[in-house]
Amino acid sequence: YPNGIGLFGFLQHWNAGHCCARALDEGLDDIGFIFAALEDVARAVNIDRRRVYVTGFSNGGMLTHYLGATQGRRVAAIAPVAGAMGGSGAPAEPVWRLPDAVRPLPTMLVHGTADDRVPYAGGPRPDRPESQQYLSVADAVDYWRRQDGCGGEASREQRHAGLVTLERWENCDSGAEVQLWTLHDWRHTWPGPDDPTNPAQPGLDGFDAAAEIWRFFSGHVLPEQYLAF
């Protein structure tokens, strides 16, 4: 579990291309750091290079998008949670977007419709209209569908007493797929059955993001032709 740089020992964050704070301002190579940490682990234990997965929450979800697009030859699948794929520092600034992905990459997106930090529909935080602007969840889905060559309409189903909607695009290139898990009325907190960080947040009828992400990851292995380690 790598940690981003902190401010005064707190508020750890990453340079995700368009966010955030000191990590972005100083141009820190957080993608390089992630893989340096992975190599440090690999020197101590045997790892399966075809089963390297990345997930992250909020700014960590943003870095997950960025890492997936640029490092797909080293990653089997990604799952950004509550993280935008691009944006700008203020309304008047140009919008930063992900570059084209290096390969079709299985991607699972998880986001709450009541997120007041990284809004589901994009734009700024409601309480800071002149602050960081984010691209929407729809923008992220469109990006990954195009990068993965997904055709046709998504399948759609309601889960967890209608509190969660799952959309799947499975007719994609190279065995990739895109999933969008929309969490209705869920705010900016990790989705799980027992979240000690936000006890006031109502549950999602047993939805456990960690379990669903692992179920998604376990179905994907990096094709040998892309292996770049």
Salt bridges, closest charged atoms under 4 A:
GLU26 OE2 - ARG22 NE 3.07
GLU39 OE2 - ARG49 NH1 2.60
ASP40 OD1 - ARG43 NH2 3.45
ASP115 OD2 - HIS111 NE2 3.49
ASP115 OD2 - HIS188 ND1 2.75
ASP127 OD2 - ARG125 NH2 3.06
ASP142 OD1 - ARG145 NH1 3.95
GLU157 OE1 - ARG159 NE 3.05
GLU157 OE2 - ARG168 NH1 3.20
GLU167 OE1 - ARG156 NH1 3.48
GLU177 OE2 - HIS220 NE2 2.77
GLU212 OE1 - ARG215 NH1 2.76
GLU224 OE2 - ARG50 NH1 3.52
